[in-house]
Amino acid sequence: MTSTAKGDRIEGSERSTGGCPVIHLDASPPLEVGSHWQKANEMREASPAFFNTHAQGYWVFTRYDEVREMYQHPEIFSSESITPWEPDPVYRFVPTQIDPPEHAKYRQLISSWFAPNAVKRIAPEAHEIGRRLVADLAARGECDFVTDFAMRLPTEIFLTIIGVPNSDADLFVPWVEDFFAGFGGDLAQQEAMGAALGGIGQYWVDVLDARRHEAQPRENDFVSLLMHSEIDGEPLGDALILDILTVLVLAGLDTTRGQLGYLFRHLAEHPDDRHRLIAEPELIPSAVEESLRLYTIVFGDGRKVAQDTDFHGCPLTKGDMVYGLVSGANRDPRVYDRPDEFIVDRRSNNHLGFAGGPHRCLGAHLARMVMKVAVEEWLTVIPDFEVASVEPLMERGGGAMMTLLSLPLSWEVSA
Amino acid sequence: MKLSVSAELCRGHGRCYTLAEDLLEDDDEGYVSVRGLIIDVPDDQVDDARNAAGSCPERAITLLED
């Protein structure tokens, strides 16, 4: 997967890496579960920074302090591109790829909708959804957790908070699956990915049309709110609203599924932690945070250098791409005691699983609530379960967000 | 003990007011309501305050020992 070269010149180039070791790492292929975190650990302990010759070449920062610094300095590390192997993307996600100060205008429109108060408003419905999904599965005695439960739950809760029927998860679940099957680069899936994007777009066009010409915003209806909002005195317009809605779908559903898969694999394999959460359910939020730290689905996060900078000895040039290895940061022994262990009641857990700085995950509060609902409702009905696979589990590569490709679980069903 | 939250650094992660719920609360946008302020920490909440400060991914919280 990697080869480390000595010296500070990039092969075939006159460019200096300022003494940073040069590697070649392509993290996109699927691997056995845990391989990506293992790789991140090795890189972090070998050097705080690398120059990776993958694609056009980009810098990699492996430790907590440097990754946090990257997030907190958008004036140096722009979000114009967030994929280090694609410095000039043809798309521009809003607000994901907008830099301060313009970013705040878009962000403020959306952030109240996903703030803790707003998330609390739908918590009763979210628990109801969780109870129903667990009840549907319980009698089967087995399921593929990441497809049968972990995708469906965040999708239904997301649609609820947006204010459209949660039964439309029947449409969104296959769309999101098809999108990410193609997004990973599988050429056979490109047509399905395009069709999925088309389906998602048309769905929101229909939602917009149903609300057009309404004088007042509908209550508890996010699309209606956007249609009645202004930026700099101008309405947002259909194109921008569609862009925002599509970003929320693509950023929020598959990610929560991925994180839930790792948490439930842990619970399946660690009965002591499972039993502790049943006995002390007040520890569930802490366990959720620990899974975001230890099993972070963000292998790394990219930014584009906006000005020439010497960053901890790395001579960064405007236009260079950098990659903050979030999965390395979240297990950095300079920050965490017993960094590779799952500690249910860990204190001072300042993980970067939801990023940091101005682009801190907008859906963080919602994602936490979804994960809490999943654990509470599942453990109430299915307290004991195990991974039902003799083959090693595989995870999607770190090019997109990571997720287990399959998590077969089984449990005893009483007659 | 006193606690201060940097208005510049706070990004509304929500870790602090979740962990120190008797001391801190959120505003409508999800930021801690005392951004940019210095508050007193009652003796029985010092432990929660330490946990809140240590859990902030932005290191936006500073504790000032008496």
Interface residues (C-beta under 8 A of the other chain):
Chain A: R68 Q72 Q108 S111 S112 F114 A115 P116 N117 P285 E289 R347 S348 N349 N350 H351 L352 F354 G356 G357 P358 R360 A364 H365
Chain B: L9 R11 G12 H13 G14 R15 T18 D26 D28 E29 G30 R50 N51 G54 S55 C56 P57 E58 R59
